[in-house]
Amino acid sequence: MAKHDRIVRDGKVFYSVPETARMLKTSANKVRDYMGNGSLEWIQFETNGRLYVTAESLIGLKQKTTK
């Protein structure tokens, strides 16, 4: 896992889009689709910075897709 793949802020864990795609075994474009339709919560800490997905929403989506 690279330096920016996972970060912790204010006690919450966030994963980068590429790392999220790896965990879901899909593409980064599909992850962005999930972000756009509200299936994944995301945040951008800096203007024009990387996008991060909340671990909580990632776990929720993984549970939905494995049922």
C-alpha positions, 0 to 999 in steps of 0.5 A: 500500500502506497503512502497516499492509499489510506489516510486517517483524519479525525478518527476516520479512515479514508481510501484513495480511489485506486485503492478502493478499486483494488479492494472492490476488484473493479476499475477506478472509473467504476468507483467514480460511478459509485461516488457519483450515484451516491453509493460511496461517500467521498471527500477531497481534503484539498482543492484539486487534490486526491479523492478519498472514499470513506471506509464506512461506505466502502464496507457498506458497498462491499456488504451489499454486493456480496449478498 
